[in-house]
Amino acid sequence: MTITTFNRVLPAALTALLAAGACSAPSGTVTGATPHTVAGTATTTAATTIAATTIAAATATTATTIAAATATAASPAPASAAVAPLSISDPWVKTARSGMSAAFATLVNTTDEAVTVVAASTPVSSSVELHEVVGDGGSTTMRRKQGGFVIPAGGRHVLQPGGDHIMLMGVRTAVEPGVEVPFMLTLKGGRTVSFMAVAKDFAGANESYAPHE
């Protein structure tokens, strides 16, 4: 019951109470009037009880409504889920039955601070490393990316054949064309970002692995 409803109920209850009082017999002893006096008194008492009960119920309901409204207003809105600091665009992985493979994508930083990827993992490989490709005397060699992949604030970092990539060193489950392979990136600070990469046939990305790495 709202406050407005209570304000309507209270006058009605008081009106009933006054009307009941008006019907009661005046005080004093009058021959033959005792039954009327008793009846009037009973009527007045009943009306008073009903009115009091109605007022009490209206007051309790209104108080409950006000308390609930106050509690609702005071309760803070639920916090929105934290936005992932990194989004993964166009991820794919090179098909392979065993040995080595590589995963590529565009890493997009959704924050106003630099984000660093320090590690990666996938259930299809026993060993996963972050690699870069460097030139050495006219040939190219891949090696571990020291410091990981750094994505500037609001920027992006492209993982592509012939450049930075996620290297699967020991494929233990065949990566067939069209299969979606799960990956997890670990960021500096401990947060993780997961994504699915579709497997594609690709003849490139066959750089040799630096012996000292």
C-alpha atoms as one frame of an Amber mdcrd trajectory, in Angstrom:
protein
   0.000   0.000   0.000   1.422   3.375  -0.960   1.337   6.607   1.071  -1.420
   7.958  -1.218  -3.613   4.920  -0.502  -2.980   5.307   3.235  -4.107   8.973
   3.049  -7.364   7.797   1.482  -7.970   4.999   4.004  -7.362   7.106   7.139
 -10.209   9.682   6.556 -12.630   6.846   5.732 -11.733   5.042   8.939 -12.174
   8.189  11.032 -15.532   8.894   9.358 -16.715   5.391  10.280 -15.577   5.942
  13.856 -17.457   9.249  14.212 -20.592   7.801  12.617 -20.571   4.936  15.068
 -20.241   7.362  17.986 -23.186   9.395  16.715 -25.432   6.312  16.796 -24.704
   5.485  20.452 -27.251   6.395  23.141 -26.622   9.409  25.444 -25.404   8.661
  28.961 -27.999   8.302  31.727 -30.623   5.797  32.902 -33.780   5.665  30.772
 -36.489   3.073  31.290 -36.514   0.568  28.460 -33.418   2.148  26.917 -30.847
  -0.275  28.339 -30.959  -2.697  25.348 -30.502   0.283  22.977 -27.628   1.644
  25.090 -25.901  -1.763  25.169 -26.407  -2.265  21.435 -25.086   1.240  20.750
 -22.048   0.623  22.926 -21.326  -2.686  21.150 -21.693  -1.035  17.767 -19.383
   1.790  18.789 -16.777  -0.643  20.177 -16.878  -2.765  16.997 -16.569   0.276
  14.757 -13.680   1.578  16.868 -11.912  -1.783  16.677 -12.364  -2.009  12.889
 -11.178   1.557  12.400  -8.139   1.026  14.631  -7.295  -2.230  12.857  -7.629
  -0.574   9.444  -5.416   2.343  10.482  -2.810   0.016  12.020  -2.754  -2.169
   8.893  -2.487   0.846   6.620   0.322   2.297   8.731   2.259  -0.986   8.790
   1.851  -1.521   5.046   2.873   2.048   4.252   5.899   1.793   6.549   6.905
  -1.453   4.842   6.516   0.131   1.402   8.596   3.161   2.399  11.292   0.949
   3.946  11.458  -1.212   0.818  11.664   1.818  -1.441  14.392   3.335   0.709
  16.381   0.093   0.700  16.059  -0.182  -3.078  17.203   3.393  -3.578  20.115
   2.912  -1.207  21.296  -0.328  -2.800  24.145   0.302  -5.247  23.699  -0.830
  -8.848  25.543  -4.051  -9.645  28.978  -3.415 -11.074  29.323  -4.234 -14.730
  31.609  -7.045 -15.713  35.217  -5.998 -16.184  36.097  -5.405 -19.813  38.856
  -7.660 -21.181  42.036  -5.616 -21.749  42.688  -7.383 -25.038  40.482  -8.494
 -27.921  41.561 -11.015 -30.547  40.760 -10.361 -34.209  40.925 -12.901 -37.087
  42.755 -15.696 -35.214  43.912 -18.762 -37.166  46.416 -21.578 -36.778  48.433
 -23.478 -39.348  47.348 -27.095 -39.867  49.757 -29.778 -38.696  49.615 -33.460
 -37.812  52.676 -33.319 -35.575  55.864 -31.341 -35.063  55.562 -27.555 -35.187
  52.790 -25.128 -36.083  52.027 -21.467 -35.516  49.051 -19.270 -34.639  48.352
 -15.772 -35.918  45.894 -12.962 -35.115  45.599  -9.244 -34.477  45.819  -8.309
 -30.792  43.798  -5.188 -30.013  44.385  -3.254 -26.775  41.040  -1.974 -25.420
  42.588   0.027 -22.544  44.463   3.305 -22.113  47.594   1.521 -20.890  50.083
  -0.752 -22.617  49.296  -4.475 -22.390  52.011  -7.147 -22.587  51.426 -10.784
 -23.557  54.046 -12.852 -21.712  52.940 -16.416 -22.485  50.501 -18.575 -24.451
  49.151 -22.103 -24.215  46.924 -24.565 -26.077  45.906 -28.151 -25.301  47.060
 -29.369 -28.740  50.733 -28.615 -28.019  53.040 -29.581 -25.176  55.150 -26.442
 -25.592  54.083 -22.987 -26.778  56.352 -19.950 -27.159  56.048 -16.331 -28.271
  58.277 -15.873 -31.339  59.588 -13.218 -33.664  61.264 -13.593 -37.067  64.549
 -11.792 -37.699  66.821 -11.537 -40.722  70.333 -12.962 -40.596  72.605 -12.763
 -43.655  69.796 -12.898 -46.220  67.846 -15.628 -44.434  65.227 -15.426 -41.736
  65.252 -17.094 -38.383  62.636 -17.302 -35.668  63.438 -16.932 -32.003  61.770
 -16.195 -28.712  60.340 -12.709 -28.373  62.169 -11.186 -25.437  59.737  -9.262
 -23.217  56.713 -10.726 -24.977  54.279  -8.943 -27.286  53.708  -5.343 -26.192
  50.480  -3.761 -27.429  50.403   0.035 -26.931  47.469   1.777 -25.277  44.508
   1.757 -27.656  46.709   0.130 -30.304  47.154  -3.242 -31.983  49.865  -5.799
 -32.623  49.714  -8.072 -35.655  50.826 -11.696 -35.451  51.522 -12.896 -39.004
  53.621 -15.295 -41.067  57.136 -13.909 -41.346  56.683 -11.801 -38.212  55.673
 -12.197 -34.592  53.604 -15.326 -33.949  52.590 -17.919 -31.366  54.763 -20.998
 -31.924  53.513 -24.519 -31.191  56.722 -26.460 -30.606  55.290 -29.932 -30.054
  51.906 -30.623 -31.676  50.473 -33.686 -29.952  46.966 -33.574 -31.419  46.518
 -33.278 -35.183  45.318 -29.826 -36.225  43.014 -30.528 -39.154  41.584 -27.926
 -41.581  38.486 -26.182 -40.220  39.035 -27.310 -36.627  38.791 -24.626 -33.938
  41.742 -24.727 -31.557  41.513 -23.100 -28.096  44.293 -20.763 -26.973  44.979
 -18.827 -23.786  47.191 -15.761 -23.531  48.730 -14.772 -20.201  49.242 -11.054
 -19.687  51.769  -9.260 -17.542  50.156  -9.045 -14.117  48.515 -12.474 -14.344
  45.273 -11.851 -16.268  44.389 -14.227 -19.077  42.518 -13.916 -22.372  41.104
 -16.937 -24.219  40.177 -17.298 -27.882  39.504 -19.903 -30.573  41.621 -20.080
 -33.746  40.398 -21.860 -36.876  42.889 -24.215 -38.549  43.928 -23.372 -42.121
  46.288 -24.959 -44.629  49.268 -22.687 -45.236  52.510 -23.436 -47.057  54.535
 -20.566 -45.622  55.822 -19.782 -42.139  58.574 -22.362 -42.393  61.369 -20.284
 -40.932  64.141 -22.221 -39.228  64.474 -22.115 -35.461  67.599 -20.403 -34.155
  69.889 -23.168 -32.742  70.841 -21.155 -29.649  67.175 -20.644 -28.787
